[in-house]
Amino acid sequence: MLPECRQEEYLFSVPKFDVASSDVESFMDELRCFHDEYRDCFHRSETRENVLHYMVGQFSKLERKSIEPIVLAVEDAKVCTMQRAVSGTH
């Protein structure tokens, strides 16, 4: 049984809106600043960089946003090290 908020009479469409390149041209700088706020949470620079690569991948146009497609699309990313960084087993 679905919760009440997911039943058919409560569904609504997501409004569409246009986003121009100029609307998000500084996005990567903002993402890096956000990531930098958590710099002290990472003991190793490799882990820190892999988490940034993962975040970049999550905001990309990739159809599948699991680790392997992200690694293939993001320069200098590696599957094993990104998996460890994201899973917290570093």
SVG drawing of the C-alpha trace seen along z (x, -y; Angstrom):
<svg xmlns="http://www.w3.org/2000/svg" viewBox="-8 -34 54 36">
<polyline fill="none" stroke="black" stroke-width="0.4" points="0.0,0.0 1.3,-3.4 1.4,-6.3 -1.4,-8.8 0.9,-11.4 1.8,-9.0 -1.7,-8.1 -3.1,-9.1 -5.3,-12.0 -2.2,-13.7 0.0,-13.5 1.1,-16.7 3.2,-17.5 6.6,-19.1 6.6,-22.6 8.9,-23.0 11.3,-26.0 14.0,-27.1 17.6,-27.3 20.1,-29.2 23.9,-28.5 24.4,-31.9 22.2,-31.0 24.6,-28.4 28.0,-29.6 29.5,-29.9 28.1,-26.6 31.4,-24.8 33.0,-27.6 30.1,-27.5 30.4,-23.7 34.1,-23.9 33.5,-26.5 30.8,-24.2 33.1,-21.2 35.9,-23.3 33.8,-24.0 34.2,-20.3 37.9,-20.2 38.7,-19.2 36.4,-16.2 38.9,-14.5 42.2,-13.2 43.5,-12.5 43.6,-14.7 42.7,-11.7 39.5,-11.1 38.6,-14.8 39.2,-14.9 37.2,-11.8 34.2,-13.2 34.4,-16.3 34.5,-14.1 31.5,-12.2 29.6,-15.5 30.4,-16.7 29.1,-13.5 25.9,-13.8 25.2,-17.2 26.2,-16.0 23.9,-15.1 24.7,-11.4 21.7,-9.1 23.1,-6.7 24.7,-8.4 26.3,-5.4 30.1,-5.4 31.2,-3.7 29.5,-6.0 30.7,-9.0 34.3,-7.7 34.2,-7.2 32.9,-10.8 35.0,-12.7 38.6,-13.3 41.2,-11.7 38.5,-9.7 39.2,-6.1 36.5,-3.5 38.0,-1.8 39.2,-5.0 35.8,-6.7 33.9,-3.8 36.0,-3.9 35.6,-7.6 31.9,-7.5 31.3,-4.5 33.5,-5.8 35.8,-2.7 39.1,-4.6"/>
</svg>
